[in-house]
Amino acid sequence: MKSVFVKILLGCTILFSTYSCTAILSTSNTVGSSISALFSSPKEIENKITNPKVDDARLAVLWIGHATMLIQIDDKFILTDPVFTETVAFLSKRLIEPGIDVENLPEIDVALISHLHPDHLSFGSLEMIEHKIGELIVPEGGLIYIPNYDFESNDLKWWNTTVINGVKITSAPVLHNGMRYGLDYDWLPRAFTSYIIEYNGVTVYFGGDTGYDSTTTVFKETAKRFPKIDLAILPIAPIHPREYSYIRHTDPRDALLVSKELKAERMIPMHYDTFAEAYDTLGEAESLMKQEMLKSNLTRDEVIILKIGEQITLLK
């Protein structure tokens, strides 16, 4: 019991110093939910996918949870912000288990890290899948925190492009921050990014973590450079308190505005209902997304809401 509370105390310290997320402003709710989760097991997913390769898919996506997406484009697999551990930063525990077991992951051509916060850059998770990863891409300056894994690791500046096994990866700016330990805020002014993934004529935008402000031009600039985005994968939480969150985290309404500015053909929401999120309640983000879809006359083909562990084929 003592060791558990030591972890809680350490986790609180880390959360306060590392998360630029809404959680740091909503301690009673988030910490209470996280402590409760520490003494329970994550919800199990029934009928997990064991073979995620879709033979006839040009584009398929499996939501593993939070910002972890397995993207298949033809014969290539891209994994975003891989988190498979039961906790992040010691304190925040999973509400639901990962949508696929690690042993059932395919060989990953490239893994992408959007920024350095513990719920996106998980060292324990990278160790778990080290043998599966071909190459890791992190945002500018992020290599300073990457251990010497067996796979190759490289960082990518905004608007720079790299090609890995034929897959073109471009880094693009978003509204967030890149610190990990608080004191490194000024050292890592651009250690947060989105990625545009291109292969065989298919283009996917992965937003990582981002906020939205009507005065920003970053998403319109991305659309100019990439005029045909088949899919945008965007975060829709934490939602509350909006006066603090909006500049770092999109809610459902803001995510739809980002998708519109990107001129994406379709969107998949992410970054909700995996860990305790500030003042948000379980199911709130999905419910609000459905309300916003109705207001905007958007169909389920335009905004595809997945369950964790669900896979969808979008292009054949």
N, C-alpha and C positions, 0 to 999 in steps of 0.2 A: 504493500500500500504506500509506503514511504517513497519508493522509487517512482510510483505513478505521479504523486504530487510534486516530486522534484521535476519530472518531465513537464508537468503542467506549468510550474513556475518558470522553467526555462523556456517553454513554448510561448508563454505570455510575453516574456522579454523579447524573444525573437519576433513575435508578431508585431509588437509595438515598434521594433526597430527596422523591420524589413518590409512589411506590407504597406504599400502605398494604396492599399485597397480600403474599401469602406469599413472593413472589419476593425480598423484601429480606432474608429470613432464610435463604435457601437459595442463596447466591451461587455456589458452585462448580458446582452442577448447572445452574442457570438460565443463568448467564453462559456456561458451557461449551456448552450447547445453543444459545444465541442466537448465539454466535460461529460455531459450526458452520453454523447456518442462514444467516449472513451471506454465506457462500461458496457457497450453493446456491440454486436457484430454488424457489419454493413449488410444491407438488404441483398439477398441473393437474386441473381438473374436466372430465370428459367430458360432452358433450351438455348444455352449460349452457342454461338457460332464456333465451330471447330475448324472449318476450312473456309477462310475468308476470300480466297481467290475465286472471282466470278469469271468463268471462261469466256463468256460472250460480251463482257462489259468493256465499253470504251471509258466510262467513268462510273465508279462506284465508291460509296463512302460508308464507313462504319464508325458510329459514335461510341468511343470507349469510355467517355466520361470527361466532364470539365472541358478542357481545351484539347484533349487527346483525340485526334481523328486519324483513322487509317484510310488513306486515299489511294484508290487504285485507278491509274490511267493506263489503259491497255495492259502491258506486261510489267509496268513499274509500280512500286509501292512507296508511298511517302507517309511518314508518321510525324504528327505535329505534337509539340509539347508533351512528351511521353511521361505520364504519371501513373504508376501501377502500385505504389506503396499504399499502406492502409492509413497513413497519416502524412501531413506535410507540416513542416516546422514543429514537429513533436505534438502539437496541440490539436490541430484541425484534422479530425478523423473523417474518413469516408462515410457517407450516408448509404451508399450503394456500391457494390463491388465493381471492378472494371468490366467493361462490356465484352472482353475476350481474355482468355487466359494467356499468359506470356508464352507458354510452350506452343500455342497455336498461331502465334504471329508468323507471317511469312518473312522471308528475307527482305529487309528494308533497304531500298536503294539510298534514301536520304532521310534523316531525321532532322526536323526543324525546331529550333528553340526561339520563341518570339521575344522573350525577355527573361530576366534573371530571378524573378520572384520564386519562392519555393514551390508554389503550386503550378509552375510552368517549367522550371529547371529543377528536376529532382535527381540528385546524384544516385540515390538508392535505386531508382527506376532505371537509370542508364546502366547501372551495374547489372541489373536483372536481365537486360536485353542487349548487353554488350556484344554478344556473339551473333546478334541478328542484324546489327547496323553496319551499313557500308560506309557512310560518311555523315558527320554531324555538322550542321550549319548553325551558328549563333550570331546574334547582332554585334555590331561594331563594339569592340572592347571586351566582349564577353569571354574571350579565350582565357583571360586572367583567372577565371574560376573553374575552368574545365580541367579535370585530372587527366593523367596520361592513360587513356583507355586504349584498347586494341584497335579501335576504328580511328580513321583520320578525322580531325576537327579543324574547321576554319570559320573565321568570322566574315561578315559581309556588311559593307557600308550601304547606307540608303542610296538607292538607284543604281547600285552595282549588281552585276549579274554573274553567276557561275553556272557551269554546265556539268552535271554529274550523271554518268551513264545515259547521256542523251536528254536528261531532264533539265530544263532551264529554270533556274531559281533566281528571282530578283527581289531584293529588299526594298521596301517602300515605307516612308514615315507614317506614324500614327500619333495619337494623342495619349501619352502615358508617361512612365518614367522607367529608368533602367537600373535603379539601385537594388542591391541585395541586402546590405547590412546597415543601411541608414547613413553611415559616415561616408559611404562611397558615392553619394548622390552627385556630387560635383565632378567626380572622376569619370563618370559614365554618362555623359550627356546625351548619347544616342544609342544606348544599349537596350533599345526596344524597337520593335519593327513588326510590320506585316510582311507576308511573302506572296509573290505571284509565281505560281507553278505552271509551267508550260511544257507540254509534250504532245507530239503528233497532232497539233492543231487544237488541243483541248487546253483551256486556261482556267485555273482555280485560284481564287484569292482567299488566303487565310489571314484573318485579322488579328490573331493573338488577343491581346487586351488593348482596347482603345476607348477613348471617350469621343464625344462629338460636340462641336461648337459651330454654329451657323457661319461664323466668320472664317473658319479654316478652309483652306483650299487643297489640302493634301489628298482628299478622296477624288475631287474633280481632276486634279493633276494626274492621279493614278489612272483614271478613266481615259484621259487624253493619251497617255502612253500605252495603255492596254485597252483598246476600244471594243474588244469582244471577250468579256469575262463570262464564262459559262456558269460558274458557281462562286458565290461569296459565302464563306463560313465566318459568322460574326458572333461576338459575345452579346448576351442580353441581360447580364447581371454582374455585380450587385446593382440593385435598383435604388435602395434608400441609404442615407438621405440624399435626395436628388441634388440639393444645392452644393453638396460636396462631391458627389459621385460623377456628375455629368462630364467633367473634364477628363476623367480617367476611365470611366466605364459607361458603355452604352446600355440603356434599358431597351425594351422592345421597340418603342417608338423611335428612338435615336438610331438603333440598328437598321431599321427600315429606311431611315433617311440616308444613312451611309450606303446601304445597298443601292438606293436610287441614284445617289451621286456617282457611284461606281458603274452604274448602268449594267448591273449584273443580271443575267437571264433568270437566275433563281438564287435563293438563299437558304442556308441551313443555320438555325440558331445553335449556340453552344454556351458553355461557361455558366451553367446553372444546375441546381438540384444534385450536385455531386458532393460538395462540402457545405458546411454552414456558411451562409453569405449574409453577414451584417444583419440588418433588420428584416430582410426578405423572409417570407414564409415558404415552405416547401410547396411547389406547384404554382407559386405566384407569377413567376416570370413566364411560364408557358401560358397561363390564363390571360395575362396581359397581352402576350403576343397574339393570341387568337382574337382578342378584342380589337387590337390595332389592325389586324388583317381584315376584319369585317369593316372597320371604318374606311380602309383604303381599297376595299373591293379586291383584295388579293386572294388568289386561290391556293389550295394545298399543293398545287403543282409549282407555284411560284415561291412559296415559303414552305419548306418541308420540315416539319417538326418530327424529329426522331426520338425514340426512346433509347436510353443507354443500352447498348448491346444490339441495337437494330442496324441493319445494313440496307442500303437502297442503291439500286442501279439507276443512274440518271441518263446515261447515254449508251447506246448500243451500236 
